[in-house]
Amino acid sequence: METLGNASAGHDPALGEVVVSQADPERRIGELGRQITEDYRGRFPLLVGVLKGAFVFMSDLARAIDLPLEFDFMAVASYGSATKTSGVVRIVKDLDVDLAQRDVLIVEDVVDSGLTLNYLRQYLGARDPRSLEVCALLLKVGEQRVEQSLKYVGFSIPADFVVGFGLDVNERYRNLDAIYTYTGQV
């Protein structure tokens, strides 16, 4: 039986090639969860999800981590309705918890230019966390304008604009269970 995500993907001319197939995220997120569990053993990490794109990834990742966890979410804007980052980062929703002396893991959907992530690292780093690392589902190869040191990366992908598995264009396609290039118009 096809899921709604697969059914809508199969008939949408705005979707191009599959970049990450349906089975790949489950396998890779399991590996990331085991690595994070080992790296944070004996600690109580705070996962900070970057809304809205990271919510699907963060949900699966949290279930793959065998540790007590706490969650909070931020919403930032750097795209608007475009397919390229504007380079201007705006905090739309800030965190509710104190980061002082916490082990913080930023959970991000995709890192392309790195400008948003660089801003978030500085912004959250100023709140005195014990540690601050990043777990990104996708890293767009060759797109970084800012050097990134990412401890956890799900997949390195080409620089195409992609949708699915939480990633969207104009709030569409988040429910797809695979990741596709987007070839349509914005």
Residue frames as a rotation matrix with the C-alpha (Angstrom) as fourth column:
MET 1
0.580 0.814 0.000 0.00
0.814 -0.580 0.000 0.00
0.000 0.000 -1.000 0.00
GLU 2
-0.284 -0.682 0.674 1.44
0.635 -0.660 -0.401 3.37
0.718 0.315 0.620 -1.00
THR 3
-0.265 0.161 -0.951 1.66
0.822 -0.478 -0.310 6.11
-0.505 -0.863 -0.005 1.60
LEU 4
0.811 0.568 -0.140 0.27
0.451 -0.760 -0.467 9.53
-0.372 0.316 -0.873 0.92
GLY 5
0.290 -0.801 -0.524 3.87
-0.385 -0.599 0.703 10.77
-0.876 -0.002 -0.482 0.64
ASN 6
-0.661 -0.555 0.506 4.71
0.188 0.530 0.827 8.25
-0.727 0.642 -0.245 -2.07
ALA 7
0.079 0.776 0.626 1.42
0.918 0.188 -0.350 8.72
-0.389 0.602 -0.697 -3.87
SER 8
0.861 0.254 -0.441 1.84
0.129 -0.947 -0.294 12.49
-0.492 0.196 -0.848 -4.14
ALA 9
-0.041 -0.957 -0.287 5.50
-0.400 -0.248 0.882 12.13
-0.916 0.151 -0.373 -5.18
GLY 10
-0.483 -0.184 0.856 4.69
0.490 0.753 0.439 9.71
-0.726 0.631 -0.274 -7.99
HIS 11
0.199 0.688 0.697 2.35
0.979 -0.105 -0.176 12.13
-0.048 0.718 -0.695 -9.73
ASP 12
0.764 0.060 -0.642 4.05
0.214 -0.963 0.165 15.47
-0.608 -0.263 -0.749 -9.18
PRO 13
0.692 -0.490 0.529 6.02
0.624 0.038 -0.781 16.86
0.363 0.871 0.332 -12.13
ALA 14
0.719 -0.430 0.546 7.81
-0.494 -0.869 -0.035 19.34
0.489 -0.245 -0.837 -9.82
LEU 15
0.590 -0.511 0.626 9.72
-0.472 0.411 0.780 16.47
-0.656 -0.755 0.001 -8.21
GLY 16
0.303 -0.603 -0.738 12.89
-0.871 0.139 -0.471 15.21
0.386 0.786 -0.484 -9.81
GLU 17
-0.035 -0.454 -0.890 15.24
-0.120 0.886 -0.447 12.39
0.992 0.091 -0.085 -8.86
VAL 18
0.959 0.211 -0.189 15.28
0.125 0.284 0.951 10.61
0.254 -0.935 0.246 -5.52
VAL 19
0.210 -0.909 0.361 18.33
-0.615 -0.410 -0.674 11.86
0.760 -0.080 -0.645 -3.61
VAL 20
-0.837 -0.327 0.439 17.78
-0.547 0.507 -0.666 9.79
-0.004 -0.797 -0.604 -0.46
SER 21
-0.441 0.689 -0.575 15.48
-0.140 0.580 0.803 6.78
0.886 0.435 -0.159 -0.78
GLN 22
0.470 0.800 0.374 12.81
-0.540 -0.075 0.838 5.80
0.699 -0.596 0.396 1.73
ALA 23
0.825 -0.130 -0.549 14.90
0.398 0.825 0.402 3.06
0.401 -0.551 0.732 3.41
ASP 24
-0.043 -0.986 0.162 18.10
0.521 -0.160 -0.838 5.10
0.852 0.048 0.521 3.78
PRO 25
-0.071 -0.014 0.997 17.04
-0.582 -0.812 -0.053 7.54
0.810 -0.584 0.050 6.53
GLU 26
0.871 0.450 0.198 15.94
-0.422 0.477 0.771 4.76
0.252 -0.755 0.605 8.89
ARG 27
0.662 -0.689 -0.296 19.28
0.656 0.723 -0.216 2.97
0.362 -0.052 0.931 8.55
ARG 28
-0.221 -0.835 0.503 21.43
0.436 -0.546 -0.715 6.09
0.872 0.061 0.485 8.83
ILE 29
0.180 0.350 0.919 19.44
-0.639 -0.669 0.380 7.63
0.748 -0.656 0.104 11.68
GLY 30
0.975 0.119 -0.186 19.89
0.034 0.750 0.660 4.36
0.218 -0.651 0.728 13.59
GLU 31
0.228 -0.969 -0.093 23.66
0.828 0.243 -0.505 4.66
0.512 0.038 0.858 13.11
LEU 32
-0.290 -0.291 0.912 23.63
-0.068 -0.944 -0.323 8.30
0.955 -0.156 0.254 14.22
GLY 33
0.626 0.629 0.461 21.54
-0.533 -0.088 0.842 7.40
0.570 -0.773 0.280 17.27
ARG 34
0.831 -0.382 -0.403 24.01
0.519 0.795 0.316 4.71
0.199 -0.472 0.859 18.33
GLN 35
-0.152 -0.943 0.297 26.95
0.703 -0.314 -0.638 7.08
0.695 0.112 0.710 17.87
ILE 36
-0.109 0.200 0.974 25.26
-0.406 -0.903 0.140 9.88
0.907 -0.380 0.180 19.85
THR 37
0.894 0.446 -0.046 24.28
-0.177 0.445 0.878 7.40
0.412 -0.777 0.476 22.59
GLU 38
0.473 -0.799 -0.371 27.92
0.839 0.537 -0.086 6.36
0.268 -0.271 0.924 22.93
ASP 39
-0.345 -0.680 0.647 29.30
0.486 -0.719 -0.496 9.91
0.803 0.144 0.579 22.76
TYR 40
-0.220 0.362 0.906 26.87
-0.583 -0.793 0.176 11.26
0.782 -0.489 0.385 25.38
ARG 41
0.175 0.278 -0.945 26.76
0.438 0.837 0.327 8.23
0.882 -0.471 0.025 27.69
GLY 42
-0.273 -0.219 -0.937 26.21
0.961 -0.014 -0.276 9.33
0.048 -0.976 0.214 31.29
ARG 43
-0.960 -0.023 -0.279 24.91
0.044 -0.997 -0.070 12.74
-0.276 -0.079 0.958 30.21
PHE 44
-0.077 0.997 0.013 21.46
0.720 0.064 -0.690 14.20
-0.689 -0.043 -0.723 29.64
PRO 45
-0.882 -0.430 0.194 21.61
0.437 -0.588 0.681 16.01
-0.179 0.685 0.706 26.27
LEU 46
0.037 0.834 -0.550 19.23
0.035 -0.552 -0.833 18.70
-0.999 0.011 -0.050 25.10
LEU 47
-0.493 -0.086 0.866 18.16
0.841 0.209 0.500 18.31
-0.224 0.974 -0.031 21.48
VAL 48
-0.227 0.380 -0.897 17.39
-0.101 -0.925 -0.366 21.67
-0.969 0.007 0.249 19.88
GLY 49
-0.139 0.288 0.947 15.30
0.889 0.457 -0.009 21.19
-0.435 0.842 -0.320 16.75
VAL 50
-0.810 -0.113 -0.576 15.37
-0.131 -0.921 0.366 23.87
-0.572 0.372 0.731 14.10
LEU 51
-0.011 0.943 0.333 11.78
0.493 0.295 -0.818 24.24
-0.870 0.156 -0.468 12.90
LYS 52
0.433 0.818 0.378 10.09
-0.808 0.539 -0.240 23.40
-0.400 -0.201 0.894 10.74
GLY 53
0.364 -0.262 -0.894 12.33
-0.781 0.436 -0.446 21.29
0.507 0.861 -0.046 8.53
ALA 54
-0.623 -0.772 -0.126 14.05
-0.569 0.557 -0.605 19.24
0.537 -0.305 -0.786 11.24
PHE 55
-0.080 0.617 0.783 10.94
-0.976 0.110 -0.186 17.97
-0.201 -0.779 0.593 13.04
VAL 56
0.848 0.381 -0.369 10.67
-0.469 0.863 -0.188 14.65
0.247 0.333 0.910 11.13
PHE 57
0.135 -0.909 -0.395 14.39
-0.054 0.391 -0.919 13.94
0.989 0.145 0.004 11.43
MET 58
-0.558 -0.376 0.740 14.48
-0.689 -0.287 -0.666 14.94
0.463 -0.881 -0.098 15.11
SER 59
0.396 0.793 0.463 11.56
-0.914 0.391 0.112 12.70
-0.092 -0.468 0.879 15.95
ASP 60
0.871 -0.109 -0.480 13.23
-0.085 0.927 -0.365 9.66
0.485 0.359 0.798 14.39
LEU 61
-0.112 -0.992 0.053 16.65
-0.135 -0.037 -0.990 10.59
0.985 -0.118 -0.129 15.80
ALA 62
-0.215 0.081 0.973 15.31
-0.943 -0.277 -0.186 10.95
0.255 -0.957 0.136 19.35
ARG 63
0.778 0.569 0.266 13.85
-0.615 0.776 0.138 7.44
-0.128 -0.271 0.954 19.22
ALA 64
0.713 -0.580 -0.394 17.23
0.142 0.670 -0.729 6.11
0.687 0.464 0.560 18.03
ILE 65
-0.301 -0.805 0.511 19.12
-0.438 -0.360 -0.824 7.61
0.847 -0.472 -0.244 20.99
ASP 66
0.348 0.379 -0.858 19.16
0.469 0.722 0.509 5.36
0.812 -0.579 0.073 24.06
LEU 67
-0.796 -0.531 -0.291 19.56
0.543 -0.414 -0.731 8.11
0.268 -0.740 0.618 26.68
PRO 68
0.186 0.796 -0.576 17.30
0.839 -0.434 -0.328 10.40
-0.511 -0.422 -0.749 28.67
LEU 69
-0.640 -0.355 0.681 16.73
0.712 -0.607 0.352 13.45
0.288 0.711 0.642 26.48
GLU 70
-0.044 0.651 -0.758 15.19
0.426 -0.674 -0.604 16.87
-0.904 -0.349 -0.248 26.73
PHE 71
-0.260 0.062 0.964 13.79
0.962 -0.067 0.264 18.75
0.081 0.996 -0.043 23.73
ASP 72
0.076 0.394 -0.916 13.30
0.205 -0.905 -0.373 22.34
-0.976 -0.159 -0.150 22.72
PHE 73
0.154 0.090 0.984 12.73
0.978 0.127 -0.165 24.04
-0.140 0.988 -0.068 19.40
MET 74
-0.380 -0.248 -0.891 13.78
0.044 -0.967 0.250 27.19
-0.924 0.055 0.378 17.60
ALA 75
0.541 0.443 0.715 12.34
0.777 0.062 -0.626 28.65
-0.321 0.895 -0.311 14.45
VAL 76
-0.290 -0.664 -0.689 14.62
0.087 -0.736 0.672 30.68
-0.953 0.135 0.271 12.23
ALA 77
0.799 0.537 0.271 14.00
0.353 -0.054 -0.934 32.23
-0.487 0.842 -0.232 8.85
SER 78
-0.221 -0.860 -0.460 16.59
-0.149 -0.437 0.887 32.64
-0.964 0.264 -0.031 6.13
TYR 79
-0.784 -0.047 0.619 14.80
0.537 0.450 0.714 31.39
-0.312 0.892 -0.327 3.01
GLY 80
-0.427 0.779 -0.460 11.37
-0.698 -0.607 -0.380 32.98
-0.575 0.159 0.803 2.95
SER 81
0.617 0.680 0.395 9.66
-0.223 0.633 -0.741 31.32
-0.755 0.370 0.542 0.00
ALA 82
0.423 -0.548 -0.722 12.84
-0.900 -0.164 -0.403 31.10
0.103 0.820 -0.562 -2.09
THR 83
0.968 -0.158 -0.196 15.00
0.148 0.987 -0.063 28.07
0.203 0.032 0.979 -2.86
LYS 84
-0.065 -0.997 0.031 18.25
0.566 -0.062 -0.822 29.88
0.822 -0.035 0.569 -1.92
THR 85
0.173 0.065 -0.983 19.10
0.963 -0.222 0.154 31.32
-0.208 -0.973 -0.100 1.48
SER 86
0.842 0.170 0.512 18.93
0.298 -0.938 -0.179 35.10
0.449 0.303 -0.840 1.74
GLY 87
-0.230 -0.971 -0.073 21.88
0.533 -0.063 -0.843 35.13
0.814 -0.233 0.532 4.13
VAL 88
-0.517 0.162 0.841 19.83
-0.623 -0.745 -0.239 37.12
0.587 -0.647 0.486 6.63
VAL 89
-0.562 0.263 -0.784 18.86
0.507 0.859 -0.074 35.06
0.654 -0.439 -0.616 9.69
ARG 90
-0.325 0.574 0.751 15.85
-0.703 -0.678 0.213 35.98
0.632 -0.459 0.624 11.79
ILE 91
-0.986 0.085 -0.142 14.86
0.160 0.712 -0.683 34.24
0.043 -0.697 -0.716 15.07
VAL 92
-0.364 0.929 0.065 11.13
-0.349 -0.201 0.915 33.57
0.864 0.311 0.397 14.80
LYS 93
0.849 0.527 0.047 10.83
-0.253 0.325 0.911 31.40
0.465 -0.785 0.409 17.94
ASP 94
-0.169 -0.941 0.294 13.51
-0.771 -0.059 -0.634 31.23
0.614 -0.333 -0.715 20.62
LEU 95
-0.470 -0.116 -0.875 14.22
0.267 0.926 -0.266 28.46
0.841 -0.358 -0.405 23.13
ASP 96
0.579 0.724 0.375 12.27
-0.262 -0.270 0.926 28.09
0.772 -0.634 0.033 26.36
VAL 97
0.876 -0.262 -0.406 15.02
0.480 0.566 0.670 26.38
0.054 -0.782 0.621 28.39
ASP 98
0.697 -0.716 -0.021 18.27
-0.637 -0.633 0.441 27.64
-0.329 -0.294 -0.897 29.91
LEU 99
0.815 -0.430 -0.389 21.38
-0.056 0.609 -0.791 26.31
0.577 0.666 0.472 28.15
ALA 100
0.267 -0.781 0.565 23.88
-0.913 -0.393 -0.112 27.06
0.310 -0.486 -0.817 30.92
GLN 101
-0.506 -0.684 0.526 26.15
-0.805 0.593 -0.005 24.04
-0.308 -0.426 -0.851 31.44
ARG 102
0.517 0.706 0.484 23.95
-0.339 0.688 -0.641 21.82
-0.786 0.168 0.596 29.24
ASP 103
-0.705 -0.590 0.394 25.11
0.113 0.455 0.883 19.44
-0.701 0.667 -0.254 26.53
VAL 104
0.249 0.811 -0.530 23.29
-0.386 -0.418 -0.822 20.89
-0.888 0.409 0.209 23.52
LEU 105
-0.676 -0.342 0.653 22.85
0.428 0.539 0.725 19.12
-0.600 0.770 -0.218 20.20
ILE 106
-0.233 0.559 -0.796 21.42
-0.683 -0.677 -0.275 21.29
-0.692 0.479 0.540 17.41
VAL 107
-0.350 0.222 0.910 19.31
0.539 0.842 0.002 19.12
-0.766 0.492 -0.415 15.08
GLU 108
-0.249 0.109 -0.962 19.20
-0.593 -0.802 0.062 20.63
-0.765 0.587 0.265 11.61
ASP 109
0.702 0.570 0.427 17.53
0.010 0.593 -0.805 19.40
-0.712 0.570 0.411 8.43
VAL 110
0.625 -0.476 0.619 19.99
0.764 0.205 -0.612 20.69
0.164 0.855 0.492 5.85
VAL 111
0.291 -0.631 -0.720 23.22
0.172 -0.705 0.688 22.68
-0.941 -0.324 -0.097 5.87
ASP 112
0.694 -0.100 0.713 23.87
0.717 0.004 -0.697 24.49
0.067 0.995 0.075 2.63
SER 113
0.479 -0.561 0.675 25.59
-0.020 -0.776 -0.630 27.89
0.878 0.288 -0.382 2.86
GLY 114
-0.140 -0.497 -0.857 26.24
0.852 0.380 -0.360 27.38
0.504 -0.781 0.370 6.58
LEU 115
-0.639 -0.124 0.759 25.27
-0.051 -0.978 -0.203 30.97
0.767 -0.168 0.619 7.36
THR 116
0.394 0.859 0.328 22.20
-0.514 -0.090 0.853 30.07
0.762 -0.504 0.406 9.42
LEU 117
0.719 -0.160 -0.676 24.04
0.498 0.797 0.341 27.38
0.484 -0.582 0.653 11.32
ASN 118
-0.404 -0.912 0.074 27.00
0.657 -0.345 -0.671 29.68
0.637 -0.222 0.738 11.97
TYR 119
-0.354 0.386 0.852 24.60
-0.463 -0.864 0.199 32.29
0.813 -0.324 0.485 13.37
LEU 120
0.707 0.698 -0.114 22.86
-0.282 0.426 0.860 29.69
0.648 -0.576 0.498 15.57
ARG 121
0.312 -0.677 -0.667 26.14
0.769 0.592 -0.241 28.39
0.557 -0.438 0.705 16.95
GLN 122
-0.706 -0.577 0.411 27.20
0.271 -0.756 -0.596 31.89
0.655 -0.309 0.690 17.96
TYR 123
-0.113 0.786 0.608 23.76
-0.602 -0.541 0.588 32.76
0.791 -0.300 0.534 19.33
LEU 124
0.833 0.460 -0.306 23.44
-0.092 0.662 0.744 29.57
0.545 -0.591 0.594 21.40
GLY 125
0.105 -0.897 -0.429 27.13
0.725 0.364 -0.584 29.47
0.680 -0.249 0.689 22.32
ALA 126
-0.521 -0.251 0.816 26.73
-0.190 -0.898 -0.397 32.82
0.832 -0.362 0.419 24.08
ARG 127
0.455 0.789 0.412 24.35
-0.658 -0.014 0.753 31.09
0.600 -0.614 0.513 26.54
ASP 128
-0.235 -0.751 0.618 27.17
-0.970 0.144 -0.194 29.11
0.057 -0.645 -0.762 28.17
PRO 129
0.860 0.469 -0.200 26.38
-0.461 0.883 0.085 25.51
0.217 0.019 0.976 27.20
ARG 130
0.401 -0.722 0.564 28.81
-0.300 0.479 0.825 22.84
-0.866 -0.500 -0.025 28.42
SER 131
-0.712 -0.552 0.435 29.01
0.260 0.368 0.893 21.52
-0.652 0.749 -0.118 24.85
LEU 132
0.293 0.760 -0.580 27.42
-0.445 -0.428 -0.787 22.54
-0.846 0.489 0.212 21.56
GLU 133
-0.787 -0.488 0.378 27.38
0.051 0.560 0.827 20.14
-0.615 0.670 -0.415 18.60
VAL 134
-0.131 0.708 -0.694 25.34
-0.917 -0.352 -0.185 19.75
-0.375 0.612 0.696 15.42
CYS 135
-0.585 0.077 0.807 23.53
0.287 0.951 0.117 16.80
-0.759 0.300 -0.578 13.91
ALA 136
-0.252 0.444 -0.860 22.42
-0.802 -0.593 -0.071 17.55
-0.541 0.672 0.505 10.34
LEU 137
0.490 0.499 0.715 20.38
0.043 0.805 -0.591 15.21
-0.871 0.321 0.373 8.19
LEU 138
0.699 -0.171 0.694 21.82
0.715 0.157 -0.681 16.65
0.007 0.973 0.232 4.97
LEU 139
0.093 -0.719 -0.689 25.00
0.094 -0.682 0.725 18.50
-0.991 -0.132 0.004 4.03
LYS 140
0.967 0.222 0.129 25.02
0.159 -0.121 -0.980 20.07
-0.201 0.968 -0.152 0.57
VAL 141
0.216 -0.961 0.172 28.48
0.805 0.275 0.526 19.48
-0.553 0.025 0.833 -0.82
GLY 142
-0.513 -0.634 0.578 30.34
0.854 -0.448 0.266 22.57
0.090 0.630 0.771 -2.00
GLU 143
0.264 0.733 0.627 27.73
0.589 -0.637 0.497 25.08
0.764 0.238 -0.600 -0.89
GLN 144
0.517 -0.019 -0.856 29.26
0.835 -0.211 0.509 26.23
-0.190 -0.977 -0.093 2.41
ARG 145
0.495 -0.330 0.804 30.22
0.147 -0.880 -0.452 29.89
0.856 0.342 -0.387 2.57
VAL 146
0.319 -0.363 0.876 31.27
-0.925 -0.321 0.204 29.37
0.207 -0.875 -0.438 6.18
GLU 147
-0.515 -0.590 -0.621 33.59
-0.398 0.807 -0.437 26.52
0.759 0.022 -0.651 7.22
GLN 148
0.487 0.765 0.421 31.60
-0.798 0.193 0.571 23.99
0.355 -0.614 0.705 9.24
SER 149
-0.806 -0.585 -0.090 32.78
-0.473 0.728 -0.496 21.40
0.356 -0.357 -0.864 11.71
LEU 150
0.237 0.970 0.060 29.87
-0.903 0.197 0.381 18.99
0.357 -0.144 0.923 11.89
LYS 151
-0.560 -0.464 0.686 30.15
-0.745 0.645 -0.172 16.06
-0.362 -0.607 -0.707 14.28
TYR 152
-0.447 0.517 0.730 27.10
0.305 0.855 -0.419 14.19
-0.841 0.036 -0.540 12.95
VAL 153
-0.424 0.325 -0.846 25.93
-0.837 -0.497 0.229 14.19
-0.346 0.805 0.482 9.32
GLY 154
0.316 0.649 0.692 23.32
-0.213 0.759 -0.615 11.89
-0.925 0.046 0.378 7.84
PHE 155
0.412 -0.086 0.907 23.99
0.822 0.465 -0.329 12.32
-0.393 0.881 0.262 4.14
SER 156
-0.444 -0.512 -0.735 26.17
-0.080 -0.795 0.601 14.47
-0.892 0.326 0.312 1.90
ILE 157
0.319 0.671 0.669 24.20
0.728 0.279 -0.627 15.46
-0.607 0.687 -0.399 -1.18
PRO 158
-0.479 -0.409 0.777 24.66
0.833 -0.491 0.255 17.58
0.277 0.770 0.576 -4.33
ALA 159
-0.923 -0.036 -0.384 23.76
0.201 -0.895 -0.397 21.27
-0.329 -0.444 0.833 -4.13
ASP 160
-0.613 0.763 0.205 20.25
0.229 -0.077 0.970 20.82
0.757 0.641 -0.127 -5.59
PHE 161
-0.530 0.585 0.615 17.20
-0.843 -0.444 -0.304 22.16
0.095 -0.679 0.728 -3.76
VAL 162
-0.790 0.187 -0.584 15.49
0.115 0.981 0.158 19.17
0.602 0.057 -0.796 -2.13
VAL 163
-0.177 0.811 0.558 12.15
-0.934 -0.317 0.166 18.38
0.312 -0.491 0.813 -0.51
GLY 164
0.432 0.451 -0.780 10.67
-0.158 0.890 0.427 15.57
0.888 -0.061 0.456 1.54
PHE 165
0.106 -0.342 -0.934 11.30
0.808 0.577 -0.120 14.06
0.579 -0.742 0.337 4.96
GLY 166
0.250 0.118 -0.961 10.46
0.830 -0.537 0.150 17.40
-0.499 -0.835 -0.232 6.60
LEU 167
-0.735 -0.557 -0.387 11.97
0.253 -0.755 0.605 19.69
-0.629 0.347 0.695 3.94
ASP 168
0.245 0.956 0.164 9.56
0.703 -0.058 -0.709 21.83
-0.668 0.289 -0.685 1.99
VAL 169
-0.929 -0.230 0.289 8.91
0.352 -0.786 0.508 24.48
0.110 0.574 0.812 -0.58
ASN 170
-0.592 0.718 0.367 6.09
-0.596 -0.696 0.400 26.84
0.542 0.017 0.840 0.37
GLU 171
-0.334 0.371 0.866 5.07
-0.851 0.277 -0.447 24.38
-0.406 -0.887 0.223 3.14
ARG 172
0.745 0.582 -0.326 4.53
-0.666 0.661 -0.345 21.50
0.015 0.474 0.880 0.66
TYR 173
0.428 -0.482 -0.765 6.22
-0.331 0.704 -0.628 18.10
0.841 0.522 0.142 0.43
ARG 174
-0.215 -0.551 0.806 7.25
-0.957 -0.048 -0.288 17.73
0.197 -0.833 -0.517 4.11
ASN 175
0.370 0.509 0.777 5.30
-0.722 0.684 -0.104 14.45
-0.585 -0.522 0.621 4.33
LEU 176
0.648 -0.204 -0.734 7.27
-0.536 0.562 -0.630 12.65
0.541 0.801 0.255 1.60
ASP 177
0.890 -0.265 0.370 9.14
-0.166 0.569 0.806 9.65
-0.424 -0.779 0.462 3.04
ALA 178
0.224 -0.874 0.431 12.08
0.956 0.283 0.078 10.07
-0.190 0.394 0.899 0.65
ILE 179
0.154 -0.263 -0.952 14.09
0.063 -0.959 0.275 13.14
-0.986 -0.103 -0.131 -0.36
TYR 180
0.386 0.140 0.912 13.71
0.892 0.198 -0.407 14.44
-0.238 0.970 -0.048 -3.93
THR 181
-0.866 -0.498 -0.046 15.19
0.448 -0.812 0.374 17.21
-0.223 0.303 0.926 -6.01
TYR 182
0.206 0.910 -0.359 12.69
0.481 -0.414 -0.773 19.99
-0.852 -0.014 -0.524 -6.57
THR 183
-0.697 -0.479 0.533 12.47
0.665 -0.156 0.730 21.04
-0.267 0.864 0.428 -10.19
GLY 184
0.239 0.910 0.339 9.32
0.957 -0.280 0.077 23.18
0.165 0.306 -0.937 -10.06
GLN 185
-0.299 -0.206 0.932 8.86
0.224 -0.964 -0.141 26.91
0.928 0.167 0.334 -9.76
VAL 186
-0.707 0.053 -0.705 8.63
0.700 -0.088 -0.708 28.72
-0.100 -0.995 0.026 -6.46
